[in-house]
């Protein structure tokens, strides 16, 4: 069995950041490690497989107020 871990930088509108952060924290396997009032966040993801992780990233990209996401790190653990 493998586990997928990754980190993302998520950019949101500053006024939307609290809501975006709450929505990310509500997702299984997702947590906001750092958050800045300017709307920048570092998000950590841990999922059992790649499909679940990609679905989570796509969900974050579609959240209202999110302007961009950038994958910073990815590793598959065995």
N, CA, C and O atoms as a DFTB+ gen file, in Angstrom:
312 C
 N C O
     1  1       0.852      -1.179       0.000
     2  2       0.000       0.000       0.000
     3  2       0.895       1.238       0.000
     4  3       1.945       1.259       0.642
     5  1       0.471       2.252      -0.717
     6  2       1.249       3.485      -0.773
     7  2       0.440       4.640      -0.193
     8  3      -0.781       4.574      -0.055
     9  1       1.163       5.685       0.133
    10  2       0.521       6.903       0.614
    11  2       1.099       8.062      -0.178
    12  3       2.299       8.104      -0.451
    13  1       0.240       8.998      -0.545
    14  2       0.639      10.181      -1.297
    15  2       0.685      11.371      -0.356
    16  3      -0.271      11.622       0.377
    17  1       1.796      12.108      -0.370
    18  2       1.862      13.353       0.383
    19  2       2.297      14.461      -0.558
    20  3       3.089      14.230      -1.472
    21  1       1.791      15.644      -0.341
    22  2       2.216      16.780      -1.147
    23  2       1.940      18.072      -0.404
    24  3       1.204      18.110       0.582
    25  1       2.557      19.128      -0.911
    26  2       2.264      20.463      -0.397
    27  2       1.948      21.373      -1.570
    28  3       2.478      21.217      -2.670
    29  1       1.080      22.315      -1.304
    30  2       0.635      23.278      -2.308
    31  2       0.763      24.682      -1.749
    32  3       0.664      24.893      -0.541
    33  1       0.981      25.630      -2.628
    34  2       0.763      27.030      -2.285
    35  2      -0.571      27.394      -2.910
    36  3      -0.782      27.209      -4.108
    37  1      -1.461      27.910      -2.091
    38  2      -2.787      28.317      -2.552
    39  2      -2.880      29.830      -2.387
    40  3      -2.616      30.366      -1.310
    41  1      -3.256      30.506      -3.458
    42  2      -3.460      31.959      -3.418
    43  2      -4.958      32.237      -3.479
    44  3      -5.669      31.749      -4.358
    45  1      -5.409      33.029      -2.524
    46  2      -6.820      33.398      -2.471
    47  2      -6.914      34.908      -2.308
    48  3      -5.959      35.560      -1.888
    49  1      -8.064      35.446      -2.641
    50  2      -8.309      36.864      -2.385
    51  2      -8.211      37.079      -0.878
    52  3      -8.728      36.266      -0.111
    53  1      -7.562      38.152      -0.438
    54  2      -7.391      38.363       1.003
    55  2      -8.690      38.304       1.804
    56  3      -8.714      37.753       2.905
    57  1      -9.763      38.865       1.263
    58  2     -11.028      38.842       2.000
    59  2     -11.685      37.462       1.999
    60  3     -12.537      37.185       2.844
    61  1     -11.298      36.590       1.056
    62  2     -11.853      35.238       0.977
    63  2     -11.019      34.221       1.757
    64  3     -11.459      33.091       1.963
    65  1      -9.817      34.614       2.192
    66  2      -8.889      33.678       2.823
    67  2      -9.490      32.914       4.004
    68  3      -9.330      31.695       4.059
    69  1     -10.173      33.565       4.951
    70  2     -10.706      32.787       6.083
    71  2     -11.665      31.676       5.642
    72  3     -11.623      30.568       6.177
    73  1     -12.518      31.970       4.675
    74  2     -13.457      30.959       4.186
    75  2     -12.758      29.848       3.423
    76  3     -13.099      28.675       3.573
    77  1     -11.778      30.217       2.603
    78  2     -11.011      29.213       1.860
    79  2     -10.277      28.305       2.846
    80  3     -10.274      27.083       2.696
    81  1      -9.665      28.909       3.839
    82  2      -8.936      28.137       4.844
    83  2      -9.866      27.158       5.564
    84  3      -9.505      25.999       5.766
    85  1     -11.033      27.605       5.944
    86  2     -12.005      26.732       6.618
    87  2     -12.450      25.593       5.711
    88  3     -12.584      24.455       6.160
    89  1     -12.680      25.898       4.424
    90  2     -13.088      24.856       3.479
    91  2     -11.992      23.825       3.281
    92  3     -12.280      22.633       3.178
    93  1     -10.735      24.261       3.227
    94  2      -9.620      23.321       3.072
    95  2      -9.501      22.447       4.312
    96  3      -9.343      21.231       4.203
    97  1      -9.574      23.057       5.488
    98  2      -9.464      22.294       6.741
    99  2     -10.579      21.254       6.872
   100  3     -10.397      20.243       7.552
   101  1     -11.717      21.483       6.238
   102  2     -12.839      20.547       6.305
   103  2     -12.652      19.333       5.397
   104  3     -13.388      18.354       5.520
   105  1     -11.675      19.382       4.488
   106  2     -11.434      18.281       3.572
   107  2     -10.619      17.179       4.257
   108  3      -9.657      17.461       4.970
   109  1     -11.013      15.932       4.033
   110  2     -10.268      14.802       4.588
   111  2      -8.851      14.790       4.016
   112  3      -8.658      14.884       2.803
   113  1      -7.866      14.674       4.903
   114  2      -6.474      14.584       4.476
   115  2      -5.813      15.907       4.163
   116  3      -4.666      15.924       3.717
   117  1      -6.501      17.024       4.384
   118  2      -5.951      18.344       4.050
   119  2      -5.799      19.187       5.310
   120  3      -6.625      19.129       6.221
   121  1      -4.724      19.972       5.340
   122  2      -4.540      20.908       6.450
   123  2      -3.786      22.135       5.952
   124  3      -2.947      22.045       5.055
   125  1      -4.097      23.275       6.544
   126  2      -3.403      24.520       6.220
   127  2      -2.270      24.671       7.227
   128  3      -2.506      24.854       8.421
   129  1      -1.024      24.590       6.725
   130  2       0.141      24.671       7.604
   131  2       0.502      26.117       7.915
   132  3       0.879      26.434       9.043
   133  1       0.389      26.986       6.933
   134  2       0.696      28.407       7.090
   135  2      -0.344      29.223       6.339
   136  3      -0.840      28.804       5.293
   137  1      -0.663      30.374       6.872
   138  2      -1.640      31.247       6.233
   139  2      -1.226      32.692       6.470
   140  3      -0.834      33.061       7.577
   141  1      -1.314      33.500       5.430
   142  2      -0.902      34.896       5.495
   143  2      -2.114      35.777       5.182
   144  3      -2.929      35.406       4.337
   145  1      -2.254      36.928       5.837
   146  2      -3.383      37.821       5.556
   147  2      -3.484      38.247       4.091
   148  3      -4.557      38.651       3.642
   149  1      -2.382      38.161       3.338
   150  2      -2.425      38.528       1.923
   151  2      -3.190      37.502       1.081
   152  3      -3.491      37.758      -0.085
   153  1      -3.504      36.342       1.669
   154  2      -4.246      35.306       0.955
   155  2      -3.410      34.095       0.575
   156  3      -3.943      33.140       0.010
   157  1      -2.121      34.107       0.869
   158  2      -1.257      32.967       0.546
   159  2      -1.321      31.938       1.666
   160  3      -1.291      32.276       2.850
   161  1      -1.410      30.667       1.260
   162  2      -1.464      29.566       2.219
   163  2      -0.573      28.428       1.745
   164  3      -0.431      28.198       0.544
   165  1       0.026      27.719       2.695
   166  2       0.723      26.470       2.411
   167  2      -0.187      25.363       2.915
   168  3      -0.562      25.333       4.087
   169  1      -0.537      24.452       2.010
   170  2      -1.488      23.384       2.311
   171  2      -0.783      22.040       2.214
   172  3      -0.053      21.786       1.255
   173  1      -0.998      21.183       3.199
   174  2      -0.441      19.842       3.211
   175  2      -1.555      18.842       2.938
   176  3      -2.651      18.948       3.489
   177  1      -1.259      17.867       2.077
   178  2      -2.233      16.832       1.742
   179  2      -1.630      15.459       1.980
   180  3      -0.473      15.219       1.635
   181  1      -2.402      14.559       2.565
   182  2      -2.017      13.161       2.754
   183  2      -3.207      12.300       2.359
   184  3      -4.290      12.408       2.934
   185  1      -2.986      11.439       1.365
   186  2      -4.065      10.575       0.891
   187  2      -3.528       9.178       0.588
   188  3      -2.330       9.008       0.358
   189  1      -4.417       8.175       0.587
   190  2      -3.968       6.800       0.364
   191  2      -3.622       6.476      -1.085
   192  3      -2.942       5.487      -1.355
   193  1      -4.094       7.314      -2.027
   194  2      -3.795       7.036      -3.433
   195  2      -3.787       8.333      -4.236
   196  3      -4.251       9.376      -3.776
   197  1      -3.250       8.236      -5.442
   198  2      -3.065       9.425      -6.272
   199  2      -4.395      10.017      -6.730
   200  3      -4.537      11.239      -6.776
   201  1      -5.364       9.183      -7.068
   202  2      -6.642       9.704      -7.550
   203  2      -7.324      10.563      -6.484
   204  3      -7.837      11.641      -6.785
   205  1      -7.326      10.089      -5.260
   206  2      -7.937      10.855      -4.171
   207  2      -7.224      12.189      -3.993
   208  3      -7.858      13.217      -3.757
   209  1      -5.895      12.161      -4.109
   210  2      -5.137      13.399      -3.943
   211  2      -5.404      14.380      -5.085
   212  3      -5.572      15.575      -4.844
   213  1      -5.445      13.896      -6.308
   214  2      -5.728      14.769      -7.449
   215  2      -7.139      15.342      -7.338
   216  3      -7.356      16.517      -7.638
   217  1      -8.089      14.533      -6.915
   218  2      -9.458      15.028      -6.719
   219  2      -9.494      16.143      -5.670
   220  3     -10.216      17.127      -5.831
   221  1      -8.720      15.989      -4.603
   222  2      -8.668      17.003      -3.548
   223  2      -8.056      18.300      -4.089
   224  3      -8.567      19.387      -3.820
   225  1      -6.967      18.187      -4.849
   226  2      -6.332      19.373      -5.443
   227  2      -7.317      20.082      -6.375
   228  3      -7.439      21.306      -6.337
   229  1      -8.014      19.317      -7.203
   230  2      -9.003      19.917      -8.110
   231  2     -10.117      20.618      -7.328
   232  3     -10.593      21.680      -7.730
   233  1     -10.524      20.019      -6.219
   234  2     -11.558      20.640      -5.386
   235  2     -11.066      21.974      -4.832
   236  3     -11.795      22.965      -4.858
   237  1      -9.841      22.001      -4.336
   238  2      -9.272      23.239      -3.793
   239  2      -9.192      24.303      -4.882
   240  3      -9.512      25.465      -4.631
   241  1      -8.771      23.926      -6.087
   242  2      -8.690      24.876      -7.206
   243  2     -10.042      25.524      -7.492
   244  3     -10.106      26.682      -7.906
   245  1     -11.115      24.780      -7.272
   246  2     -12.451      25.270      -7.584
   247  2     -13.141      26.020      -6.462
   248  3     -14.262      26.495      -6.642
   249  1     -12.498      26.139      -5.307
   250  2     -13.142      26.852      -4.203
   251  2     -13.326      28.329      -4.536
   252  3     -12.438      28.937      -5.135
   253  1     -14.458      28.915      -4.162
   254  2     -14.657      30.346      -4.388
   255  2     -13.570      31.154      -3.676
   256  3     -13.269      30.914      -2.507
   257  1     -12.994      32.103      -4.391
   258  2     -11.955      32.953      -3.821
   259  2     -10.539      32.497      -4.125
   260  3      -9.595      33.266      -3.950
   261  1     -10.370      31.236      -4.586
   262  2      -9.036      30.734      -4.926
   263  2      -8.661      31.230      -6.317
   264  3      -9.404      31.026      -7.277
   265  1      -7.508      31.881      -6.422
   266  2      -7.054      32.389      -7.718
   267  2      -6.002      31.500      -8.355
   268  3      -5.875      31.484      -9.580
   269  1      -5.231      30.748      -7.543
   270  2      -4.188      29.886      -8.105
   271  2      -3.760      28.854      -7.072
   272  3      -3.828      29.086      -5.865
   273  1      -3.318      27.706      -7.578
   274  2      -2.676      26.694      -6.739
   275  2      -1.407      26.249      -7.448
   276  3      -1.368      26.157      -8.674
   277  1      -0.373      25.976      -6.668
   278  2       0.899      25.507      -7.225
   279  2       1.385      24.327      -6.397
   280  3       1.533      24.428      -5.179
   281  1       1.631      23.205      -7.071
   282  2       2.188      22.037      -6.409
   283  2       3.656      22.311      -6.113
   284  3       4.421      22.634      -7.022
   285  1       4.054      22.186      -4.862
   286  2       5.418      22.475      -4.451
   287  2       6.207      21.189      -4.221
   288  3       7.394      21.122      -4.538
   289  1       5.555      20.176      -3.675
   290  2       6.254      18.944      -3.310
   291  2       5.289      17.790      -3.441
   292  3       4.108      17.919      -3.119
   293  1       5.794      16.650      -3.919
   294  2       4.986      15.436      -3.980
   295  2       5.887      14.236      -3.741
   296  3       7.005      14.172      -4.253
   297  1       5.388      13.285      -2.956
   298  2       6.127      12.058      -2.729
   299  2       5.139      10.921      -2.533
   300  3       4.105      11.076      -1.883
   301  1       5.482       9.773      -3.111
   302  2       4.700       8.567      -2.888
   303  2       5.496       7.694      -1.941
   304  3       6.637       7.331      -2.225
   305  1       4.882       7.357      -0.806
   306  2       5.523       6.502       0.188
   307  2       4.997       5.089       0.036
   308  3       3.800       4.890      -0.172
   309  1       5.869       4.115       0.136
   310  2       5.444       2.722       0.027
   311  2       5.193       2.142       1.391
   312  3       4.825       0.973       1.506
